[in-house]
Structures are given as structure tokens and as C-alpha cells.
Amino acid sequence: KHISHLRIPTVFGGVFPTFAPELCLAYDEVDMVCVGEGEKMFVELCDRMEQRRDYSDLENLWLKKEGRIIRNPLGPPTNIDENPVLDFSLFDESRFYRPMQGRVWRMFPVETHRGCPYRCTYCNSPSQSDMYAENTGARYFRKKSFAAIRKDILYYRDVLKAEAFYFWADTLLAYKDKEFDAFIEMYSDIKLPFWCQAFPELIDEERIQRLIDVGLFRVGSGVEHGNEDFRRRILKRKVKNSTMVEKFRILNKLGIPFSVNNIIGFPTETRELAMNTVEINRHIEADSYNAYSYSPFHGTPLRKMAEEMGYCEPSMIA
């Protein structure tokens, strides 16, 4: 329902507004969009609103003013170590619980990385990296300090009574050896179970065992497609099928349950190619298999291909 008569300023943020800001601003209900990260911008926006000061020059903010769109430049990436602990008081208690492996956990997300070192074309991370590199010269992929991670964890454990954690990273195993050692040391006395995501090619028996020793109880991993050539050319994933199958057997050997994610319906994919995805899953002993329909999200390299092939119009929301 149209609410513009209430005169409530409305701002959109996230991946979709970042890569389709003008499409968002075409709606009468939307006054502003945040392009890129919003931690600093939103704080400054609220401060200026409270003080009744002009906010039309804020970095990362696009807004409508006097019949035109003001496109402010992108500011530098957020120093994620400086972010405060997330305020969960805004959420209903029921949002803290998550069913997993036969029970319901009081589980909280913990940010360890922002961005991803990989260039998968179905993901927005490559475009985020390119956007920040081109406009600010800074690297988008960042790792949070272990002191900051520990601060978050202790708050969730001791104040919010967490029973488990989800490490919010595209692949927790992106750490270098010394960083991984520091992570294990940081978490060794937390004594709460956790699950994480890991690219299959990064699965290593010694590392997984060390994670198990400090609380790992589940892994999520992306297969995405079963044809090696298609996966390399179209998705920019260079891992071999044999490598993925071998790596997943490490999880079976160590007794760690895991789920695998697959996507069907990519641009140029045929029925035969889709059946390759079915076939590779037959060789993986996961405890759950997920298959998602491809979505041409704005900000992903494959979106451009989908538009060029006529699968979607540039104005389509996704």
C-alpha cells in the first residue's frame, strides 16, 4: 500500500539496491538507497536527521531531491573491527532459534570474513570487489580480527545465552595457516558447537579435525554444477569433480555431517548438463542435498548473460 502521504523517509539497503539503485528509486515509496556498505552512512544519516541537517551529500547515499537523483560517490569499505556487537533486542526471541540435525538450537551468526576471495559468477562478491576497487582502490574482501570475533562470541554466549554459532563466511577455510592457528586458539575455550561453510577444494583433513576438536558439528558446501567444463567456463569454478568427491570423503571419514548445494537452470544449461549435476551428487555421501533454481540477481556477472540472452529484462527485479 502506498504510504508516501505519511512523509516517512524510506531508505533501501543491501545487494539489490547497491546494483540496481535507479530501479529502486523509480518507486514512489523509496526516497533513498544505500549503495555499498551502510554502517557509517546510516549512523550519519540518522544523526543529521535528528539534528535537522542536510544529508544529501553523504557517501554511499543516492536520493531523490527536487525531481532529480543525487548520486553520491562510494566511500571506503567499513572497518569491520570497529562495528559494535549486533543489537538483537530488536528481534523477537523466536528468531534466535534454528532447527538443525534433529534439534532446535539457540544459534547466533558470527561474522569472520566479509566478501569472498573467489569469483563465482552466480554470486555478488565479484561485483562488490570490482566496485570498491574501481571507486575507492580498496579491497572488499576482509578478515575480522580474532579479538573482535571473540568479543562478539563472548557476548552471544554469556549475555544472549547462545547454544551454538554459525560462522558467517562464504568459506571459513580461507584463512592462511597462521591465521587458522590463531582462530583455533581463539575458540579453544569457548566450548560451544558451531557450523560453517567451506568450498570443497579447501577441505583438509588436519584442519577439519582441529575444528572438530573445538566444536565443529556441521559443514555446508557448494557443488553448484556437475559438469567440469561448464562449471569452469560459465561459473568460474575451476575445481575438478574428482577433487570434490575426494574432499567430501574426508568429512565422511571424520564423521561430520554436511550438506551440498546445487543450482539448476543456468543460462546455456541443457538437460544433459543438468543431469551431470544429478550424477555427481550420486557420488557424494552428504546427509542433505539442496537444489535451487538459478535466479538472475542484480550484481552477479551471470545477470548480464541472462539479460543478453533475453531471459530477463534489465528492469526485472531479482
Protein Blocks (a to p, Z undefined) as FASTA:
>chain_A
ZZklnopacddedjklmmmmmlmmmpmklmbdcehjfklmmmmmmmmmmnopafklgghi
acdeehiacdddddddddfklpccddfklpcfklmpcceehiacddddddfbgcjfbfcf
kbcklmmmmmmmmmnopafbdcddfklmmmmmmmmmmmnopabdcdddfblklpcfklmm
mmmmmmmmnopacdddddfklpcfklmmmmmmnopabdcddekpacfklmmmmnopabdf
klmmmmmmmmmmnopacdddddehiehiafklmmmmmmmmmmpccfbdcdddddddehia
klmmmmmnopacfklgZZ
